[in-house]
Amino acid sequence: MPYSEPTDLAVVACPGGESFANEVITHLRHMYKHRFTLKNDVIAKRYGMDKDKLVQQINLDNDLRTSDLCVKGAIDKYRPPVFKVNARFTYFANGEFKAEINECIRDKDVFIFQDVENHEMLTLNDGKNQMRLSVNDHVMSLLCTIDTVRQAGARQITLVLPVYPYSRQHKKKGREGLTAALLGHIYESMEVDRIITLDIHSREIINAFAHTHLENLHASYQIIRELSRIVDFAEEDLVVVSPDTGAIDRNKFYATGLKKPLAMIYKERDYSVVTQDAKSTNIKSIKLLGDVRGKVAFLADDMLGTGGTLLKAMEYLHEQGATKVIAAISLPFFTGNAVELFDEAYKKGLFYRIIGTNAVYHEDLLKREWYISTNVSGLFANVITRLHHGQSLSDLLDNRSIIDKMIKASKNEKGNDGTER
């Protein structure tokens, strides 16, 4: 498959997913140009060819392959692919959505982007209207887009959903639905071939699919990279703390990778209370299994909604004598008035920093001193290009080896006396 124009890799961005799609496309462009240059250098050397003539030969081959008369652009220079598909989204007065594809995508490998937790002001109807969309609006917009892409003759459809919608509705405890699985069945019935998501809330959701493949990515490398910039692993005593029993596997991964002790917070809850915001939590008492006194406490979780549970855990760790409390959240929703409540907690010194990813678009968070955003768009771009070119994802899905290398490199930057080399 070519690394220059023409290419059959196409990106369709729903209104909510456009911001993240644009960041991923930026990485794709750099990766494709780098790969093209590298291939050109290696092949020119191997066959004893002039590099400039080889570029011209590649462009000639692409001109012969395209269904058009020829590809636009110079014949003696690299032709960067145009990944993004021109699409139009209409929101009608009664709440219905309509998606239209304005160029040919027949027989292309199409990646549809959607961020269902993007509650920022979005532009719709050719710029005539601005509005905030709910999760349900985003899901319906996604379904309309899938159908449009399928009707337009796409060869393969992949959904890029940094947040898998309704992922918290994955267990049936009584007379309730399994909405996470329901959506999976809908995607499958619409001939979706693959879904790419980040730190899915429960691995049980993967079992809902019979044919569709789900690639569950992890932001642990990017999070540890940011953590290493604010914590000196050689000088500061760090302990990894699981905020609850459900997050024990995730935090055990961090403790193993960082080679640090693991503690756990146990919460007694009153499940007769349904939480509406961060202050109306159903937690009645907290106990700590481990020791954080005089240490940096690091907590990791997959998502943060109203933030009540995390606020209570960080306050408790502060009371237990932790010198710094740092949390890492893969999917930072910060719904309701969560941002303001964390502002108050930060002013009280209850925590030091929160590390989140750009998988959820949230402008207010980027303005906060206590918030650090780590970029995962490069990870998604790597996965997309490998899937498109039929390459292995193993080292991207299991990143323990690169984390280990990063930790060793960080330690090697310090001398035996603790000074930088």
C-alpha positions as CSV (number, residue, x, y, z in Angstrom):
1,M,0.0,0.0,0.0
2,P,1.3,3.5,-0.8
3,Y,2.6,6.0,1.7
4,S,1.8,8.9,-0.6
5,E,-1.2,10.0,-2.6
6,P,-3.3,8.2,-3.7
7,T,-4.1,6.2,-0.6
8,D,-7.3,4.3,0.4
9,L,-7.1,5.3,4.0
10,A,-9.9,7.8,4.8
11,V,-11.0,9.7,8.0
12,V,-14.5,10.8,8.6
13,A,-14.9,13.0,11.6
14,C,-18.3,13.4,13.4
15,P,-18.8,16.9,14.9
16,G,-17.8,15.7,18.4
17,G,-14.8,13.8,17.1
18,E,-13.4,16.5,14.8
19,S,-10.9,18.0,17.3
20,F,-9.3,14.6,18.1
21,A,-9.4,13.5,14.5
22,N,-7.5,16.6,13.4
23,E,-4.7,15.8,16.0
24,V,-4.5,12.2,14.8
25,I,-4.3,13.3,11.2
26,T,-1.4,15.6,12.0
27,H,0.5,12.6,13.3
28,L,-0.5,10.5,10.3
29,R,0.9,13.0,7.9
30,H,4.3,13.1,9.8
31,M,4.3,9.3,9.9
32,Y,3.5,8.8,6.3
33,K,6.2,11.4,5.2
34,H,8.8,9.8,7.4
35,R,7.9,6.3,6.2
36,F,8.0,7.4,2.5
37,T,11.4,9.1,3.0
38,L,12.8,6.1,4.8
39,K,11.6,3.7,2.1
40,N,12.9,5.9,-0.6
41,D,16.4,6.0,1.0
42,V,16.6,2.3,1.6
43,I,15.3,1.3,-1.8
44,A,17.5,3.8,-3.6
45,K,20.6,2.5,-1.8
46,R,19.6,-1.2,-2.3
47,Y,19.1,-0.9,-6.0
48,G,21.6,1.8,-6.7
49,M,19.0,4.3,-7.9
50,D,19.0,8.1,-7.8
51,K,16.6,9.2,-5.0
52,D,15.0,12.0,-7.0
53,K,14.4,9.6,-9.9
54,L,12.9,7.1,-7.6
55,V,10.4,9.6,-6.2
56,Q,9.4,10.4,-9.8
57,Q,9.1,6.6,-10.5
58,I,6.8,6.2,-7.4
59,N,4.7,9.1,-8.5
60,L,4.4,7.6,-12.0
61,D,3.3,4.3,-10.5
62,N,0.7,6.1,-8.4
63,D,-0.6,8.0,-11.5
64,L,-1.0,4.7,-13.3
65,R,-2.9,3.1,-10.4
66,T,-5.3,6.0,-9.7
67,S,-8.8,5.9,-11.3
68,D,-8.4,9.5,-12.2
69,L,-6.3,10.6,-15.1
70,C,-3.5,11.5,-12.7
71,V,-2.8,12.6,-9.2
72,K,-2.6,16.4,-8.4
73,G,0.8,17.7,-7.4
74,A,4.4,17.8,-8.7
75,I,5.8,14.7,-10.4
76,D,9.2,15.0,-8.7
77,K,8.1,15.6,-5.1
78,Y,6.4,13.7,-2.3
79,R,2.6,14.0,-2.5
80,P,1.2,14.0,1.0
81,P,-2.1,12.0,1.3
82,V,-5.3,13.9,2.1
83,F,-6.8,11.7,4.8
84,K,-9.8,13.8,5.9
85,V,-13.1,13.3,3.9
86,N,-15.3,16.3,3.2
87,A,-18.5,15.6,5.1
88,R,-21.6,17.7,6.0
89,F,-23.7,17.3,9.2
90,T,-27.1,18.7,9.6
91,Y,-29.0,19.0,12.9
92,F,-32.7,19.5,12.3
93,A,-35.1,21.5,14.5
94,N,-36.8,18.3,15.8
95,G,-33.4,16.9,16.9
96,E,-32.8,14.6,14.0
97,F,-29.3,14.2,12.4
98,K,-28.2,13.8,8.8
99,A,-24.7,13.0,7.6
100,E,-23.5,13.4,4.0
101,I,-20.3,12.5,2.4
102,N,-19.2,15.0,-0.3
103,E,-16.6,12.9,-2.1
104,C,-16.0,9.4,-3.2
105,I,-15.0,6.9,-0.6
106,R,-15.9,3.7,-2.5
107,D,-13.7,0.8,-1.6
108,K,-11.8,2.8,0.9
109,D,-10.7,1.9,4.5
110,V,-12.7,4.4,6.5
111,F,-12.0,5.4,10.1
112,I,-15.0,7.3,11.7
113,F,-14.0,9.5,14.7
114,Q,-16.4,10.4,17.5
115,D,-15.9,11.8,21.0
116,V,-19.3,11.2,22.8
117,E,-18.1,13.1,25.8
118,N,-17.3,16.3,23.9
119,H,-19.7,18.8,25.5
120,E,-18.1,21.9,24.1
121,M,-19.8,24.3,21.7
122,L,-19.9,22.7,18.3
123,T,-20.6,24.2,14.9
124,L,-23.3,22.5,12.8
125,N,-25.4,23.2,9.7
126,D,-22.5,24.7,7.6
127,G,-21.6,27.1,10.5
128,K,-25.1,28.5,10.9
129,N,-25.7,27.0,14.3
130,Q,-23.7,26.4,17.5
131,M,-24.8,24.0,20.2
132,R,-23.7,21.6,22.9
133,L,-24.6,17.9,22.2
134,S,-25.4,15.2,24.8
135,V,-24.0,11.7,24.8
136,N,-27.2,10.5,23.1
137,D,-26.9,13.2,20.4
138,H,-23.3,12.1,19.7
139,V,-24.3,8.4,19.6
140,M,-27.1,9.1,17.1
141,S,-24.8,11.3,15.0
142,L,-22.3,8.3,15.0
143,L,-25.0,5.9,13.9
144,C,-26.1,8.2,11.0
145,T,-22.5,8.6,9.9
146,I,-21.9,4.8,9.9
147,D,-24.9,4.3,7.8
148,T,-23.9,7.1,5.4
149,V,-20.3,5.6,5.0
150,R,-21.7,2.1,4.5
151,Q,-24.2,3.4,1.9
152,A,-21.3,5.2,0.1
153,G,-19.5,1.9,-0.5
154,A,-16.7,1.9,2.0
155,R,-14.7,-1.3,1.9
156,Q,-14.0,-1.4,5.6
157,I,-15.4,0.6,8.5
158,T,-13.5,1.2,11.8
159,L,-14.9,3.3,14.6
160,V,-12.4,5.4,16.6
161,L,-14.1,6.0,19.9
162,P,-11.7,7.2,22.6
163,V,-14.7,6.9,25.0
164,Y,-16.9,3.8,24.4
165,P,-20.4,5.1,25.0
166,Y,-22.5,3.6,27.9
167,S,-19.5,1.5,29.0
168,R,-20.6,1.7,32.6
169,Q,-23.8,-0.2,31.8
170,H,-22.0,-3.5,31.3
171,K,-23.4,-5.6,34.3
172,K,-26.9,-6.9,34.8
173,K,-27.7,-6.9,38.5
174,G,-31.5,-6.9,38.2
175,R,-34.2,-5.7,35.9
176,E,-31.8,-3.5,33.8
177,G,-30.4,-3.5,30.3
178,L,-26.9,-4.2,29.1
179,T,-26.7,-1.0,27.0
180,A,-22.9,-1.3,26.4
181,A,-23.6,-4.7,24.7
182,L,-26.7,-3.3,22.9
183,L,-24.6,-0.7,21.2
184,G,-22.1,-3.3,20.3
185,H,-24.8,-5.4,18.6
186,I,-26.0,-2.3,16.7
187,Y,-22.4,-1.6,15.4
188,E,-22.1,-5.2,14.4
189,S,-25.4,-5.2,12.5
190,M,-24.2,-2.1,10.6
191,E,-21.2,-4.0,9.4
192,V,-18.6,-2.2,11.5
193,D,-15.3,-4.2,11.1
194,R,-13.3,-2.8,14.0
195,I,-13.5,-0.4,17.0
196,I,-10.6,1.4,18.6
197,T,-11.1,2.7,22.1
198,L,-9.1,3.8,25.1
199,D,-9.1,2.0,28.5
200,I,-12.5,0.5,28.2
201,H,-14.4,0.4,31.5
202,S,-14.9,-3.3,31.5
203,R,-13.3,-6.1,29.4
204,E,-16.6,-7.9,29.5
205,I,-17.8,-5.5,26.8
206,I,-15.4,-7.2,24.3
207,N,-17.4,-10.4,24.8
208,A,-20.5,-8.8,23.3
209,F,-19.0,-9.0,19.8
210,A,-19.2,-12.0,17.6
211,H,-17.4,-10.6,14.5
212,T,-16.3,-7.0,15.1
213,H,-12.8,-6.6,16.6
214,L,-12.2,-4.3,19.5
215,E,-8.7,-2.8,20.1
216,N,-8.5,-1.5,23.6
217,L,-5.5,0.9,23.9
218,H,-3.8,2.0,27.1
219,A,-2.4,5.4,28.0
220,S,-0.1,4.1,30.7
221,Y,3.1,5.0,28.8
222,Q,2.0,8.6,28.2
223,I,0.8,8.9,31.8
224,I,4.1,7.6,33.3
225,R,6.0,9.9,30.9
226,E,4.2,12.9,32.5
227,L,4.5,11.5,36.0
228,S,8.3,11.3,35.5
229,R,8.4,15.0,34.7
230,I,6.8,16.0,38.0
231,V,8.2,13.3,40.3
232,D,11.8,12.5,40.8
233,F,11.7,8.6,41.1
234,A,15.3,8.6,42.4
235,E,14.8,11.1,45.1
236,E,11.1,11.0,46.1
237,D,9.5,8.0,47.8
238,L,6.4,7.0,45.7
239,V,3.6,4.6,46.5
240,V,0.9,3.6,44.0
241,V,-2.6,3.6,45.6
242,S,-5.6,1.8,44.1
243,P,-8.6,4.1,44.7
244,D,-10.9,1.1,45.0
245,T,-11.0,-2.7,44.5
246,G,-12.2,-2.2,40.9
247,A,-9.0,-0.4,39.9
248,I,-6.6,-2.8,41.6
249,D,-5.4,-4.5,38.3
250,R,-4.7,-1.1,36.7
251,N,-2.7,0.2,39.7
252,K,-0.9,-3.1,40.0
253,F,0.3,-2.6,36.5
254,Y,1.7,0.9,37.4
255,A,3.3,-0.5,40.6
256,T,5.0,-3.3,38.7
257,G,6.2,-1.0,35.9
258,L,7.5,1.7,38.3
259,K,8.7,-1.0,40.8
260,K,7.0,0.7,43.6
261,P,4.8,-0.6,46.5
262,L,1.1,-0.9,46.0
263,A,-1.5,0.2,48.6
264,M,-5.3,0.2,48.3
265,I,-8.2,2.3,49.6
266,Y,-11.3,0.4,50.7
267,K,-14.6,2.3,50.8
268,E,-17.7,1.3,52.6
269,R,-20.7,2.5,50.5
270,D,-24.4,3.0,51.1
271,Y,-25.9,1.8,47.8
272,S,-29.3,3.2,48.7
273,V,-27.9,6.6,47.9
274,V,-27.7,7.5,44.2
275,T,-25.0,10.1,43.6
276,Q,-26.0,13.2,41.6
277,D,-22.8,15.3,42.1
278,A,-19.4,15.1,43.7
279,K,-20.7,16.3,47.1
280,S,-23.5,13.7,47.4
281,T,-21.3,10.7,47.4
282,N,-22.5,7.4,48.8
283,I,-19.2,6.6,50.6
284,K,-19.7,6.2,54.3
285,S,-16.1,5.3,55.5
286,I,-12.6,4.8,54.1
287,K,-9.8,2.6,55.1
288,L,-6.2,2.4,53.8
289,L,-4.3,-0.9,53.3
290,G,-0.7,0.3,53.2
291,D,1.3,3.4,54.2
292,V,1.5,6.8,52.5
293,R,3.0,8.9,55.3
294,G,5.9,11.0,54.0
295,K,5.4,9.6,50.5
296,V,4.1,10.7,47.1
297,A,0.7,8.9,46.5
298,F,-0.2,8.1,42.9
299,L,-3.6,6.9,42.0
300,A,-4.8,5.8,38.5
301,D,-8.4,5.2,37.2
302,D,-10.0,4.8,33.9
303,M,-12.6,7.6,34.0
304,L,-13.7,10.5,36.1
305,G,-17.4,11.7,36.1
306,T,-18.5,14.0,38.9
307,G,-15.3,13.3,40.8
308,G,-16.7,12.7,44.2
309,T,-15.0,9.3,44.8
310,L,-11.6,10.7,43.8
311,L,-11.9,13.9,45.8
312,K,-12.7,11.9,48.9
313,A,-9.8,9.5,48.3
314,M,-7.3,12.3,47.7
315,E,-8.5,14.1,50.9
316,Y,-8.1,10.9,52.9
317,L,-4.5,10.3,51.5
318,H,-3.6,14.0,52.4
319,E,-4.9,13.4,55.9
320,Q,-2.8,10.2,56.1
321,G,0.3,12.2,55.6
322,A,1.1,11.9,51.9
323,T,3.5,14.7,50.8
324,K,1.9,14.9,47.3
325,V,-1.3,13.3,45.9
326,I,-1.2,12.8,42.1
327,A,-4.0,11.2,40.1
328,A,-4.1,9.9,36.6
329,I,-7.3,9.6,34.6
330,S,-7.5,8.2,31.1
331,L,-10.9,9.6,30.3
332,P,-11.4,12.9,32.2
333,F,-15.1,13.7,31.8
334,F,-15.4,16.2,34.7
335,T,-19.2,16.4,34.4
336,G,-21.4,18.9,36.2
337,N,-19.5,21.2,38.6
338,A,-16.6,18.9,39.0
339,V,-14.0,21.4,37.7
340,E,-15.0,24.0,40.3
341,L,-15.0,21.4,43.1
342,F,-11.4,20.3,42.2
343,D,-10.4,24.0,42.1
344,E,-11.6,24.3,45.7
345,A,-9.7,21.1,46.7
346,Y,-6.5,22.3,45.0
347,K,-6.7,25.6,46.9
348,K,-6.9,23.6,50.2
349,G,-3.8,21.6,49.2
350,L,-5.6,18.3,49.0
351,F,-3.8,17.2,45.9
352,Y,-0.9,18.2,43.7
353,R,-1.7,17.4,40.1
354,I,-4.1,15.4,37.9
355,I,-2.9,13.8,34.7
356,G,-5.5,13.3,32.0
357,T,-5.5,12.5,28.3
358,N,-6.7,14.5,25.3
359,A,-9.1,11.6,24.4
360,V,-11.9,13.8,25.8
361,Y,-12.0,17.4,24.6
362,H,-12.5,19.7,27.6
363,E,-11.3,23.3,27.2
364,D,-11.8,24.4,30.9
365,L,-9.4,21.7,32.2
366,L,-6.5,23.0,30.0
367,K,-6.7,26.4,31.9
368,R,-6.1,24.8,35.3
369,E,-2.7,24.9,37.0
370,W,-3.4,21.5,38.6
371,Y,-4.3,19.7,35.4
372,I,-1.7,18.1,33.0
373,S,-2.9,16.9,29.6
374,T,-1.0,14.1,27.9
375,N,-1.4,13.5,24.2
376,V,-2.6,10.1,23.0
377,S,-3.3,11.0,19.4
378,G,0.1,9.7,18.3
379,L,-0.8,6.3,19.8
380,F,-4.1,6.2,17.9
381,A,-2.3,7.3,14.7
382,N,0.2,4.4,15.1
383,V,-2.6,1.9,15.6
384,I,-4.5,3.2,12.6
385,T,-1.6,3.1,10.2
386,R,-0.6,-0.4,11.4
387,L,-4.2,-1.7,11.0
388,H,-4.4,-0.2,7.6
389,H,-1.1,-1.7,6.4
390,G,-1.8,-5.1,8.1
391,Q,1.0,-4.8,10.6
392,S,1.2,-6.1,14.2
393,L,-0.2,-4.1,17.2
394,S,1.5,-6.3,19.9
395,D,4.0,-3.7,21.2
396,L,1.3,-1.0,21.2
397,L,-1.3,-3.0,23.1
398,D,1.3,-4.4,25.6
399,N,3.6,-1.5,26.3
400,R,5.4,-2.9,29.3
401,S,8.7,-3.1,27.5
402,I,8.8,0.5,26.4
403,I,7.7,1.6,29.9
404,D,10.6,-0.4,31.4
405,K,13.0,1.3,29.0
406,M,11.7,4.7,29.9
407,I,12.1,4.1,33.6
408,K,15.6,2.9,33.2
409,A,16.5,5.9,31.0
410,S,15.0,8.2,33.6
411,K,17.2,6.7,36.3
412,N,20.3,6.8,34.2
413,E,19.9,10.5,33.8
414,K,20.9,10.8,37.5
415,G,24.3,10.0,38.9
416,N,24.9,8.0,42.0
417,D,25.0,11.2,44.0
418,G,21.6,12.2,42.6
419,T,22.9,15.0,40.4
420,E,22.1,15.1,36.7
421,R,24.7,13.7,34.4
